Amino acid sequence: MMDDHDTYFSNENATFGDRVAAARDAQGLTQEDFAKKLGVKLKTVRGWEDDVDEPRANRLSMMSGMLNVSMRWLLTGEGNGLDAPVGEVELSGDVKDILLEMRRTKAEFARLADHLGQLEKRLGKLLRTPE
């Protein structure tokens, strides 16, 4: 299955989540394997790769070591990390803008879905609690 990281990753327009996913893929790790090695839930890794959440400094340090990239590269795209894929298609500014907006919208949907789940959980507790 090809995900959006494979289709438009480049150093120029990659987000933190794109860089984490690309480095994880380069190490041959699935999201599940990566989560287990880091000692976090799969949902946590997905949140990082979808740019909904950010790791704490200690996890960031573990990630960079495990993925063989610098923390600076994970955060900014500068420093020791992965090169953009060879043969990358040059995208126009408008296409890049649309792709980035799509990514932001996807991340916002994921954040809102998490928030909705929290609200449902709170409502369920209130409905089960006798007054």
Biotite code that builds the C-alpha atoms (Angstrom):
import biotite.structure as struc

atoms = struc.array([
    struc.Atom([0.000, 0.000, 0.000], chain_id="A", res_id=1, res_name="MET", atom_name="CA", element="C"),
    struc.Atom([1.416, 3.377, -0.960], chain_id="A", res_id=2, res_name="MET", atom_name="CA", element="C"),
    struc.Atom([0.800, 6.224, 1.472], chain_id="A", res_id=3, res_name="ASP", atom_name="CA", element="C"),
    struc.Atom([1.089, 9.965, 0.956], chain_id="A", res_id=4, res_name="ASP", atom_name="CA", element="C"),
    struc.Atom([4.645, 9.953, 2.320], chain_id="A", res_id=5, res_name="HIS", atom_name="CA", element="C"),
    struc.Atom([5.761, 7.988, -0.738], chain_id="A", res_id=6, res_name="ASP", atom_name="CA", element="C"),
    struc.Atom([4.033, 10.268, -3.211], chain_id="A", res_id=7, res_name="THR", atom_name="CA", element="C"),
    struc.Atom([5.341, 13.710, -2.372], chain_id="A", res_id=8, res_name="TYR", atom_name="CA", element="C"),
    struc.Atom([8.138, 13.544, 0.171], chain_id="A", res_id=9, res_name="PHE", atom_name="CA", element="C"),
    struc.Atom([10.869, 16.022, -0.552], chain_id="A", res_id=10, res_name="SER", atom_name="CA", element="C"),
    struc.Atom([13.243, 17.979, 1.626], chain_id="A", res_id=11, res_name="ASN", atom_name="CA", element="C"),
    struc.Atom([11.605, 21.197, 0.502], chain_id="A", res_id=12, res_name="GLU", atom_name="CA", element="C"),
    struc.Atom([8.037, 20.477, 1.565], chain_id="A", res_id=13, res_name="ASN", atom_name="CA", element="C"),
    struc.Atom([8.391, 17.660, 4.122], chain_id="A", res_id=14, res_name="ALA", atom_name="CA", element="C"),
    struc.Atom([6.896, 18.081, 7.564], chain_id="A", res_id=15, res_name="THR", atom_name="CA", element="C"),
    struc.Atom([8.189, 16.557, 10.789], chain_id="A", res_id=16, res_name="PHE", atom_name="CA", element="C"),
    struc.Atom([5.770, 13.669, 10.287], chain_id="A", res_id=17, res_name="GLY", atom_name="CA", element="C"),
    struc.Atom([6.937, 13.145, 6.708], chain_id="A", res_id=18, res_name="ASP", atom_name="CA", element="C"),
    struc.Atom([10.549, 12.945, 7.859], chain_id="A", res_id=19, res_name="ARG", atom_name="CA", element="C"),
    struc.Atom([9.736, 10.481, 10.653], chain_id="A", res_id=20, res_name="VAL", atom_name="CA", element="C"),
    struc.Atom([7.765, 8.249, 8.269], chain_id="A", res_id=21, res_name="ALA", atom_name="CA", element="C"),
    struc.Atom([10.443, 8.387, 5.561], chain_id="A", res_id=22, res_name="ALA", atom_name="CA", element="C"),
    struc.Atom([13.248, 7.575, 8.026], chain_id="A", res_id=23, res_name="ALA", atom_name="CA", element="C"),
    struc.Atom([11.179, 4.766, 9.560], chain_id="A", res_id=24, res_name="ARG", atom_name="CA", element="C"),
    struc.Atom([10.507, 3.340, 6.099], chain_id="A", res_id=25, res_name="ASP", atom_name="CA", element="C"),
    struc.Atom([14.206, 3.618, 5.224], chain_id="A", res_id=26, res_name="ALA", atom_name="CA", element="C"),
    struc.Atom([14.988, 1.465, 8.275], chain_id="A", res_id=27, res_name="GLN", atom_name="CA", element="C"),
    struc.Atom([12.414, -1.104, 7.145], chain_id="A", res_id=28, res_name="GLY", atom_name="CA", element="C"),
    struc.Atom([10.203, -0.579, 10.194], chain_id="A", res_id=29, res_name="LEU", atom_name="CA", element="C"),
    struc.Atom([6.429, -0.656, 10.220], chain_id="A", res_id=30, res_name="THR", atom_name="CA", element="C"),
    struc.Atom([4.587, 1.819, 12.423], chain_id="A", res_id=31, res_name="GLN", atom_name="CA", element="C"),
    struc.Atom([3.814, -1.080, 14.768], chain_id="A", res_id=32, res_name="GLU", atom_name="CA", element="C"),
    struc.Atom([7.472, -2.163, 15.000], chain_id="A", res_id=33, res_name="ASP", atom_name="CA", element="C"),
    struc.Atom([8.590, 1.419, 15.550], chain_id="A", res_id=34, res_name="PHE", atom_name="CA", element="C"),
    struc.Atom([6.025, 1.940, 18.317], chain_id="A", res_id=35, res_name="ALA", atom_name="CA", element="C"),
    struc.Atom([7.121, -1.244, 20.096], chain_id="A", res_id=36, res_name="LYS", atom_name="CA", element="C"),
    struc.Atom([10.805, -0.328, 19.905], chain_id="A", res_id=37, res_name="LYS", atom_name="CA", element="C"),
    struc.Atom([10.080, 3.146, 21.290], chain_id="A", res_id=38, res_name="LEU", atom_name="CA", element="C"),
    struc.Atom([7.744, 1.813, 23.980], chain_id="A", res_id=39, res_name="GLY", atom_name="CA", element="C"),
    struc.Atom([4.776, 3.888, 22.817], chain_id="A", res_id=40, res_name="VAL", atom_name="CA", element="C"),
    struc.Atom([1.324, 3.122, 21.452], chain_id="A", res_id=41, res_name="LYS", atom_name="CA", element="C"),
    struc.Atom([0.707, 2.793, 17.720], chain_id="A", res_id=42, res_name="LEU", atom_name="CA", element="C"),
    struc.Atom([-1.673, 5.764, 18.003], chain_id="A", res_id=43, res_name="LYS", atom_name="CA", element="C"),
    struc.Atom([1.252, 7.871, 19.253], chain_id="A", res_id=44, res_name="THR", atom_name="CA", element="C"),
    struc.Atom([3.413, 7.071, 16.220], chain_id="A", res_id=45, res_name="VAL", atom_name="CA", element="C"),
    struc.Atom([0.486, 7.774, 13.914], chain_id="A", res_id=46, res_name="ARG", atom_name="CA", element="C"),
    struc.Atom([-0.047, 11.118, 15.634], chain_id="A", res_id=47, res_name="GLY", atom_name="CA", element="C"),
    struc.Atom([3.591, 12.051, 15.051], chain_id="A", res_id=48, res_name="TRP", atom_name="CA", element="C"),
    struc.Atom([3.551, 10.992, 11.418], chain_id="A", res_id=49, res_name="GLU", atom_name="CA", element="C"),
    struc.Atom([0.255, 12.788, 10.793], chain_id="A", res_id=50, res_name="ASP", atom_name="CA", element="C"),
    struc.Atom([1.660, 15.959, 12.409], chain_id="A", res_id=51, res_name="ASP", atom_name="CA", element="C"),
    struc.Atom([-1.058, 15.930, 15.050], chain_id="A", res_id=52, res_name="VAL", atom_name="CA", element="C"),
    struc.Atom([1.315, 15.402, 17.985], chain_id="A", res_id=53, res_name="ASP", atom_name="CA", element="C"),
    struc.Atom([4.989, 15.929, 18.721], chain_id="A", res_id=54, res_name="GLU", atom_name="CA", element="C"),
    struc.Atom([7.255, 13.693, 20.772], chain_id="A", res_id=55, res_name="PRO", atom_name="CA", element="C"),
    struc.Atom([8.908, 14.741, 23.993], chain_id="A", res_id=56, res_name="ARG", atom_name="CA", element="C"),
    struc.Atom([12.639, 15.431, 23.899], chain_id="A", res_id=57, res_name="ALA", atom_name="CA", element="C"),
    struc.Atom([13.608, 12.022, 25.302], chain_id="A", res_id=58, res_name="ASN", atom_name="CA", element="C"),
    struc.Atom([11.549, 10.200, 22.646], chain_id="A", res_id=59, res_name="ARG", atom_name="CA", element="C"),
    struc.Atom([12.932, 12.481, 19.934], chain_id="A", res_id=60, res_name="LEU", atom_name="CA", element="C"),
    struc.Atom([16.444, 11.513, 20.992], chain_id="A", res_id=61, res_name="SER", atom_name="CA", element="C"),
    struc.Atom([15.539, 7.809, 20.929], chain_id="A", res_id=62, res_name="MET", atom_name="CA", element="C"),
    struc.Atom([13.901, 8.215, 17.520], chain_id="A", res_id=63, res_name="MET", atom_name="CA", element="C"),
    struc.Atom([16.897, 9.905, 15.960], chain_id="A", res_id=64, res_name="SER", atom_name="CA", element="C"),
    struc.Atom([19.225, 7.171, 17.198], chain_id="A", res_id=65, res_name="GLY", atom_name="CA", element="C"),
    struc.Atom([16.915, 4.380, 16.103], chain_id="A", res_id=66, res_name="MET", atom_name="CA", element="C"),
    struc.Atom([16.346, 5.960, 12.682], chain_id="A", res_id=67, res_name="LEU", atom_name="CA", element="C"),
    struc.Atom([20.004, 6.921, 12.196], chain_id="A", res_id=68, res_name="ASN", atom_name="CA", element="C"),
    struc.Atom([19.201, 10.595, 11.544], chain_id="A", res_id=69, res_name="VAL", atom_name="CA", element="C"),
    struc.Atom([19.913, 13.728, 13.550], chain_id="A", res_id=70, res_name="SER", atom_name="CA", element="C"),
    struc.Atom([17.321, 15.311, 15.811], chain_id="A", res_id=71, res_name="MET", atom_name="CA", element="C"),
    struc.Atom([17.910, 18.535, 13.910], chain_id="A", res_id=72, res_name="ARG", atom_name="CA", element="C"),
    struc.Atom([16.978, 16.818, 10.644], chain_id="A", res_id=73, res_name="TRP", atom_name="CA", element="C"),
    struc.Atom([13.806, 15.366, 12.151], chain_id="A", res_id=74, res_name="LEU", atom_name="CA", element="C"),
    struc.Atom([12.777, 18.810, 13.391], chain_id="A", res_id=75, res_name="LEU", atom_name="CA", element="C"),
    struc.Atom([13.921, 21.048, 10.528], chain_id="A", res_id=76, res_name="THR", atom_name="CA", element="C"),
    struc.Atom([15.026, 18.919, 7.590], chain_id="A", res_id=77, res_name="GLY", atom_name="CA", element="C"),
    struc.Atom([18.590, 20.234, 7.959], chain_id="A", res_id=78, res_name="GLU", atom_name="CA", element="C"),
    struc.Atom([21.547, 18.151, 9.048], chain_id="A", res_id=79, res_name="GLY", atom_name="CA", element="C"),
    struc.Atom([22.155, 14.407, 8.856], chain_id="A", res_id=80, res_name="ASN", atom_name="CA", element="C"),
    struc.Atom([19.098, 12.687, 7.473], chain_id="A", res_id=81, res_name="GLY", atom_name="CA", element="C"),
    struc.Atom([17.629, 11.224, 4.324], chain_id="A", res_id=82, res_name="LEU", atom_name="CA", element="C"),
    struc.Atom([18.008, 12.695, 0.886], chain_id="A", res_id=83, res_name="ASP", atom_name="CA", element="C"),
    struc.Atom([14.919, 13.317, -1.174], chain_id="A", res_id=84, res_name="ALA", atom_name="CA", element="C"),
    struc.Atom([14.144, 10.402, -3.496], chain_id="A", res_id=85, res_name="PRO", atom_name="CA", element="C"),
    struc.Atom([16.150, 10.266, -6.712], chain_id="A", res_id=86, res_name="VAL", atom_name="CA", element="C"),
    struc.Atom([14.116, 11.143, -9.760], chain_id="A", res_id=87, res_name="GLY", atom_name="CA", element="C"),
    struc.Atom([11.768, 13.299, -7.753], chain_id="A", res_id=88, res_name="GLU", atom_name="CA", element="C"),
    struc.Atom([9.173, 15.044, -9.878], chain_id="A", res_id=89, res_name="VAL", atom_name="CA", element="C"),
    struc.Atom([9.417, 18.816, -9.728], chain_id="A", res_id=90, res_name="GLU", atom_name="CA", element="C"),
    struc.Atom([6.085, 20.182, -8.525], chain_id="A", res_id=91, res_name="LEU", atom_name="CA", element="C"),
    struc.Atom([4.799, 23.641, -9.249], chain_id="A", res_id=92, res_name="SER", atom_name="CA", element="C"),
    struc.Atom([4.244, 26.035, -6.373], chain_id="A", res_id=93, res_name="GLY", atom_name="CA", element="C"),
    struc.Atom([0.471, 25.686, -6.687], chain_id="A", res_id=94, res_name="ASP", atom_name="CA", element="C"),
    struc.Atom([0.646, 21.894, -6.516], chain_id="A", res_id=95, res_name="VAL", atom_name="CA", element="C"),
    struc.Atom([2.940, 22.048, -3.479], chain_id="A", res_id=96, res_name="LYS", atom_name="CA", element="C"),
    struc.Atom([0.561, 24.478, -1.781], chain_id="A", res_id=97, res_name="ASP", atom_name="CA", element="C"),
    struc.Atom([-2.397, 22.193, -2.397], chain_id="A", res_id=98, res_name="ILE", atom_name="CA", element="C"),
    struc.Atom([-0.532, 19.122, -1.153], chain_id="A", res_id=99, res_name="LEU", atom_name="CA", element="C"),
    struc.Atom([0.539, 20.921, 2.002], chain_id="A", res_id=100, res_name="LEU", atom_name="CA", element="C"),
    struc.Atom([-2.986, 22.203, 2.612], chain_id="A", res_id=101, res_name="GLU", atom_name="CA", element="C"),
    struc.Atom([-4.317, 18.665, 2.142], chain_id="A", res_id=102, res_name="MET", atom_name="CA", element="C"),
    struc.Atom([-1.797, 17.399, 4.697], chain_id="A", res_id=103, res_name="ARG", atom_name="CA", element="C"),
    struc.Atom([-2.757, 20.098, 7.181], chain_id="A", res_id=104, res_name="ARG", atom_name="CA", element="C"),
    struc.Atom([-6.449, 19.347, 6.655], chain_id="A", res_id=105, res_name="THR", atom_name="CA", element="C"),
    struc.Atom([-5.844, 15.626, 7.175], chain_id="A", res_id=106, res_name="LYS", atom_name="CA", element="C"),
    struc.Atom([-3.968, 16.361, 10.402], chain_id="A", res_id=107, res_name="ALA", atom_name="CA", element="C"),
    struc.Atom([-6.763, 18.663, 11.569], chain_id="A", res_id=108, res_name="GLU", atom_name="CA", element="C"),
    struc.Atom([-9.368, 15.954, 10.856], chain_id="A", res_id=109, res_name="PHE", atom_name="CA", element="C"),
    struc.Atom([-7.317, 13.480, 12.890], chain_id="A", res_id=110, res_name="ALA", atom_name="CA", element="C"),
    struc.Atom([-7.030, 15.964, 15.767], chain_id="A", res_id=111, res_name="ARG", atom_name="CA", element="C"),
    struc.Atom([-10.781, 16.644, 15.666], chain_id="A", res_id=112, res_name="LEU", atom_name="CA", element="C"),
    struc.Atom([-11.560, 12.902, 15.539], chain_id="A", res_id=113, res_name="ALA", atom_name="CA", element="C"),
    struc.Atom([-9.448, 12.403, 18.679], chain_id="A", res_id=114, res_name="ASP", atom_name="CA", element="C"),
    struc.Atom([-11.235, 15.301, 20.359], chain_id="A", res_id=115, res_name="HIS", atom_name="CA", element="C"),
    struc.Atom([-14.624, 13.856, 19.391], chain_id="A", res_id=116, res_name="LEU", atom_name="CA", element="C"),
    struc.Atom([-13.602, 10.517, 20.886], chain_id="A", res_id=117, res_name="GLY", atom_name="CA", element="C"),
    struc.Atom([-12.654, 12.229, 24.156], chain_id="A", res_id=118, res_name="GLN", atom_name="CA", element="C"),
    struc.Atom([-16.005, 14.026, 24.244], chain_id="A", res_id=119, res_name="LEU", atom_name="CA", element="C"),
    struc.Atom([-17.862, 10.761, 23.607], chain_id="A", res_id=120, res_name="GLU", atom_name="CA", element="C"),
    struc.Atom([-15.942, 9.101, 26.444], chain_id="A", res_id=121, res_name="LYS", atom_name="CA", element="C"),
    struc.Atom([-16.799, 11.945, 28.834], chain_id="A", res_id=122, res_name="ARG", atom_name="CA", element="C"),
    struc.Atom([-20.461, 11.837, 27.815], chain_id="A", res_id=123, res_name="LEU", atom_name="CA", element="C"),
    struc.Atom([-20.563, 8.073, 28.288], chain_id="A", res_id=124, res_name="GLY", atom_name="CA", element="C"),
    struc.Atom([-19.194, 8.426, 31.827], chain_id="A", res_id=125, res_name="LYS", atom_name="CA", element="C"),
    struc.Atom([-21.761, 11.088, 32.652], chain_id="A", res_id=126, res_name="LEU", atom_name="CA", element="C"),
    struc.Atom([-24.630, 8.986, 31.312], chain_id="A", res_id=127, res_name="LEU", atom_name="CA", element="C"),
    struc.Atom([-23.527, 5.940, 33.322], chain_id="A", res_id=128, res_name="ARG", atom_name="CA", element="C"),
    struc.Atom([-23.089, 7.902, 36.563], chain_id="A", res_id=129, res_name="THR", atom_name="CA", element="C"),
    struc.Atom([-26.259, 7.934, 38.697], chain_id="A", res_id=130, res_name="PRO", atom_name="CA", element="C"),
    struc.Atom([-27.216, 11.358, 40.011], chain_id="A", res_id=131, res_name="GLU", atom_name="CA", element="C"),
])
